[in-house]
Amino acid sequence: MYDPVQLRTFLTVAQTLSFTQAAARLGLGQSTVSQHVRRLEDTTGRPLFLRDTHSVELTEDGEALLGFARSILEAHERAAAHFTGTRIRGRLRFGASEDFVLTRLPEILEAFRHEYPEVELELSVELSGILHERLDAGRLDLVLAKRRGEGDERGRLVWRDRMVWIGAEGLRVDPDRPVPLILFPPPGITRARALDVLQADGRPWRIACTSGSLSGLIAAARAGLGVMAHTRGLIPPGLVRVGGLPDLGSVEFALLQGLRPTPASDALAAAVLAGGDRLSRPA
């Protein structure tokens, strides 16, 4: 009933919230992507996306289809791997940014380990800037991290979202005093974005907390020490958006492979891309 090709296109549009970006990632024309989504909407009898000239959003039925589409594609890939007799083995050094610590990334990795038990998976969780450096130095094979900034088109786009200021409930930022910041240390990409937008806006700031651990930053924010820049879709429990500060813009998470891709890194890259919608929600 449901065409796997159309479902894969649907998942890619849902992850990128852009028909143009989905077409680029899939290597298809934008008209083909639109056609796949339209045919899937005809099959389900429901609209899956709300579209205008500026944005793309999932409908309630589109949200419901995410889980079904992922399950169908996973079953399809397991069957293909079984009957082709593919056996992938070897060492795979995978780096994921701190942003994904509290998401459902472990589910993707658990399914991958079950599917490819002969792959020795080594996971590194670090700041995106550090992961980029390690990949460039050949110390990682595959990286899931923020893109470095506007104009950076390396890797395959997994997910795009807005960045927002967050803090404890009831926290108010005094416009006449320096903004108290909770930051990752350099070379954190989120840190650089926060400082850049405040400087461009002429807002003075002070560092209230620095930690290389996301859980450390969250603890400081929950204690009311200050505000932190964070991805809108992954706001931790106990924290809320804080207004009155300059816009932080959007953020893109991409999957980057080393100079010598292997069957193992290709397989994990495919698994992450297929399950990318799981990364846009807290666990």
Legacy VTK file of the C-alpha trace (Angstrom):
# vtk DataFile Version 3.0
C-alpha trace
ASCII
DATASET POLYDATA
POINTS 283 float
0.000 0.000 0.000
2.792 2.421 0.872
5.697 2.872 -1.538
9.050 2.830 0.348
10.471 5.401 -2.064
7.639 7.805 -1.299
7.951 7.137 2.432
11.691 7.883 2.350
10.974 11.159 0.558
8.280 11.997 3.125
10.678 11.375 6.034
13.360 13.542 4.442
10.943 16.453 3.955
9.736 16.012 7.557
13.321 16.163 8.846
14.449 19.165 6.798
11.080 20.987 6.595
12.118 21.972 3.092
11.242 20.430 -0.268
14.381 22.030 -1.748
16.703 20.598 0.912
15.004 17.197 0.714
15.517 17.136 -3.052
19.215 17.976 -2.644
19.735 15.287 -0.004
17.937 12.619 -2.031
19.476 13.610 -5.366
16.031 14.228 -6.884
14.344 17.125 -8.613
12.084 19.271 -6.456
9.127 18.406 -8.696
9.795 14.691 -8.042
9.815 15.267 -4.282
6.499 17.136 -4.538
5.093 14.322 -6.662
6.128 11.662 -4.115
4.459 13.599 -1.283
1.326 14.236 -3.355
0.994 10.535 -4.210
1.454 9.597 -0.550
-1.241 12.109 0.406
-3.506 10.512 -2.222
-2.792 7.074 -0.723
-3.518 8.141 2.852
-6.370 10.437 1.859
-4.983 13.055 4.254
-2.827 16.205 3.880
0.611 15.545 5.400
2.157 19.014 5.240
1.011 22.610 5.611
2.873 24.619 2.984
3.196 28.259 2.043
5.890 30.308 0.334
7.919 30.630 3.548
7.496 27.461 5.602
6.681 23.760 5.667
5.084 22.135 8.714
3.740 18.658 9.426
-0.004 18.250 9.923
-1.333 16.036 12.730
-1.726 13.216 10.204
1.816 13.851 9.004
3.072 13.489 12.585
1.132 10.220 12.891
2.643 8.870 9.669
6.229 9.436 10.900
6.278 6.351 13.113
4.542 4.138 10.550
6.890 5.280 7.771
9.968 4.617 9.871
8.763 1.130 10.849
7.931 0.212 7.255
11.330 1.374 5.986
13.203 -0.407 8.786
11.390 -3.670 7.983
12.126 -3.176 4.300
15.838 -2.638 4.977
16.063 -5.637 7.326
14.515 -7.861 4.685
16.893 -6.551 2.004
19.926 -7.110 4.256
18.783 -10.638 5.136
18.236 -11.834 1.577
21.346 -10.201 0.126
23.424 -11.813 2.878
25.241 -8.554 3.606
27.721 -8.820 6.476
29.383 -5.616 7.568
32.177 -5.633 10.105
35.043 -3.503 11.344
35.667 -0.555 13.637
33.458 2.531 13.376
34.295 5.763 15.228
31.107 7.823 15.471
30.878 11.296 16.984
27.615 12.942 18.084
27.215 16.445 19.449
26.041 17.137 23.007
22.677 18.239 21.601
21.636 14.625 21.069
22.380 13.335 24.578
18.751 13.690 25.626
17.129 12.633 22.333
16.242 9.206 20.969
19.625 8.747 19.280
20.336 5.722 21.555
17.402 3.937 19.912
18.977 4.401 16.487
22.350 3.151 17.737
20.772 0.166 19.512
18.957 -0.877 16.331
22.181 -0.464 14.341
24.145 -2.660 16.775
21.431 -5.311 16.573
21.482 -5.194 12.772
25.292 -5.179 12.471
26.648 -7.076 15.489
30.112 -7.480 13.940
30.704 -3.706 13.792
32.769 -2.357 16.710
30.993 0.936 17.344
32.916 3.597 19.308
30.823 6.624 20.339
32.268 10.062 21.187
29.971 12.776 22.562
31.520 16.233 22.279
30.855 19.816 21.238
30.161 20.184 17.522
33.291 22.288 17.006
35.500 19.587 18.539
33.835 16.883 16.428
34.546 18.847 13.240
38.206 19.128 14.264
38.495 15.398 15.014
36.839 14.436 11.734
39.210 16.704 9.786
42.157 15.119 11.640
41.017 11.608 10.675
40.201 10.621 14.262
36.495 9.989 13.540
34.754 8.206 10.667
31.281 9.722 10.932
29.972 12.806 12.737
26.496 14.107 13.565
26.894 17.755 14.525
25.834 21.342 13.950
27.038 22.985 10.811
29.581 25.670 11.552
27.498 28.567 10.299
25.904 30.285 7.342
27.369 29.061 4.069
28.579 25.752 5.506
27.112 23.055 3.265
29.359 20.140 4.217
27.709 16.799 4.804
24.087 15.758 4.450
21.447 17.815 6.198
19.626 15.743 8.830
17.489 18.337 10.577
16.930 22.095 10.691
15.379 24.077 13.550
15.339 27.505 15.181
17.573 28.489 18.079
15.945 30.208 21.061
16.906 31.620 24.449
15.785 29.460 27.374
15.908 29.708 31.154
14.037 28.856 34.347
10.339 29.659 34.581
9.811 33.188 35.840
13.302 34.347 34.836
13.347 37.884 33.476
16.344 39.496 31.805
16.875 43.072 33.004
17.405 45.220 29.868
19.607 47.629 31.879
22.066 44.971 33.066
24.429 42.588 31.235
22.746 39.407 30.009
23.783 36.492 32.279
24.906 33.705 29.947
25.171 29.943 30.419
27.591 28.702 27.766
29.550 25.802 26.404
33.316 26.523 26.304
35.098 27.311 23.004
34.927 26.132 20.258
31.189 25.667 20.884
29.137 26.698 17.850
26.138 27.630 20.022
28.416 29.770 22.223
29.744 31.664 19.216
26.227 32.273 17.900
24.997 33.634 21.246
27.928 36.024 21.624
27.751 37.174 18.004
24.055 38.114 18.101
24.396 39.949 21.411
27.380 41.906 20.129
25.552 42.769 16.891
22.597 43.976 18.965
24.817 46.024 21.254
23.750 44.104 24.361
26.336 43.766 27.152
26.720 40.290 28.638
28.498 38.360 31.356
29.267 34.669 31.756
27.273 33.145 34.606
28.262 29.518 33.933
30.529 27.564 31.586
30.338 23.779 31.236
31.322 21.256 28.599
28.396 19.095 29.676
24.847 19.747 28.521
23.502 18.412 31.820
25.716 20.931 33.648
24.297 23.797 31.597
20.738 22.593 32.158
21.320 22.409 35.929
22.621 25.979 35.940
19.662 27.188 33.885
17.158 25.426 36.149
18.814 27.137 39.116
18.040 30.500 37.520
21.675 31.540 36.953
20.975 32.903 33.492
19.898 32.136 29.939
21.298 29.747 27.360
20.919 29.400 23.596
19.306 26.112 22.665
17.536 24.301 19.858
13.797 25.025 19.956
12.691 21.410 19.463
14.849 20.067 22.298
14.006 22.366 25.225
14.622 20.273 28.383
11.895 19.827 31.022
11.837 22.621 33.589
13.066 25.257 31.147
11.087 27.672 28.970
11.719 30.217 26.244
12.883 33.643 27.410
11.897 36.759 25.491
13.403 40.205 25.142
16.666 39.048 23.527
17.880 39.194 19.901
16.913 36.474 17.436
19.393 33.599 17.266
18.411 32.414 13.785
18.282 28.823 12.595
20.584 25.869 13.150
21.323 22.908 10.902
22.492 19.471 11.990
24.413 17.515 9.388
25.982 14.111 8.962
29.610 14.213 7.796
31.782 11.281 6.750
35.540 11.068 6.785
37.745 11.016 3.708
37.526 7.211 3.463
33.913 6.074 3.941
33.494 2.399 4.838
30.515 0.034 4.518
30.007 0.429 8.286
29.966 4.239 8.163
27.656 4.124 5.135
25.270 1.808 6.998
25.147 3.981 10.132
24.739 7.122 8.026
21.723 5.524 6.321
20.261 4.559 9.724
20.671 8.096 11.122
19.173 9.697 8.016
16.216 7.295 8.084
15.587 7.975 11.770
16.333 11.689 11.718
12.856 12.635 12.972
13.711 10.890 16.281
16.495 13.427 16.821
14.122 16.379 16.812
12.347 15.247 19.972
13.531 14.727 23.538
13.633 11.111 24.704
LINES 1 284
283 0 1 2 3 4 5 6 7 8 9 10 11 12 13 14 15 16 17 18 19 20 21 22 23 24 25 26 27 28 29 30 31 32 33 34 35 36 37 38 39 40 41 42 43 44 45 46 47 48 49 50 51 52 53 54 55 56 57 58 59 60 61 62 63 64 65 66 67 68 69 70 71 72 73 74 75 76 77 78 79 80 81 82 83 84 85 86 87 88 89 90 91 92 93 94 95 96 97 98 99 100 101 102 103 104 105 106 107 108 109 110 111 112 113 114 115 116 117 118 119 120 121 122 123 124 125 126 127 128 129 130 131 132 133 134 135 136 137 138 139 140 141 142 143 144 145 146 147 148 149 150 151 152 153 154 155 156 157 158 159 160 161 162 163 164 165 166 167 168 169 170 171 172 173 174 175 176 177 178 179 180 181 182 183 184 185 186 187 188 189 190 191 192 193 194 195 196 197 198 199 200 201 202 203 204 205 206 207 208 209 210 211 212 213 214 215 216 217 218 219 220 221 222 223 224 225 226 227 228 229 230 231 232 233 234 235 236 237 238 239 240 241 242 243 244 245 246 247 248 249 250 251 252 253 254 255 256 257 258 259 260 261 262 263 264 265 266 267 268 269 270 271 272 273 274 275 276 277 278 279 280 281 282
